[in-house]
């Protein structure tokens, strides 16, 4: 599964550099019910946790 990290906003990258973890949510199942095995889109946006 590929997750595009180029979409992470600069403000969140700065938080990650200061030690915060970043989290995003994806759907791990493909439309045919099998595991996702290519680039996936986020179902919830990046956030610092």
C-alpha positions in Angstrom: 0.0 0.0 0.0 1.4 3.4 -1.0 0.4 6.6 1.0 1.4 9.9 -0.6 3.4 11.9 2.0 3.7 14.9 -0.3 0.3 16.0 0.8 1.2 16.5 4.4 0.8 20.3 5.2 4.0 22.1 6.2 2.6 23.0 9.6 2.2 19.3 10.4 5.7 18.5 9.1 7.0 21.1 11.6 5.1 19.4 14.4 6.6 16.0 13.4 10.1 17.5 13.4 9.3 18.6 17.0 8.5 15.0 18.0 4.8 14.7 17.4 3.5 11.7 15.5 1.5 12.1 12.4 -1.6 10.0 11.6 -3.8 9.6 8.6 -6.6 7.0 7.9 -6.9 4.9 4.8 -9.2 2.1 3.7 -7.1 -1.1 3.6 -9.6 -3.0 1.6 -10.0 -2.7 -2.2 -13.3 -2.4 -4.0 -13.3 -6.2 -4.7 -12.8 -7.0 -1.0 -9.1 -8.0 -1.2 -6.4 -6.0 0.6 -5.5 -2.7 -0.9 -2.2 -3.1 -2.8 -1.6 0.2 -4.7 -1.7 3.9 -4.0 -4.6 4.6 -1.6 -6.4 7.9 -0.8 -6.9 9.1 2.7 -10.3 8.7 4.3 -9.3 11.1 7.0 -6.7 13.9 6.6 -3.3 14.0 8.2 -3.2 15.2 11.8 -0.7 15.4 14.6 -1.3 13.2 17.6 
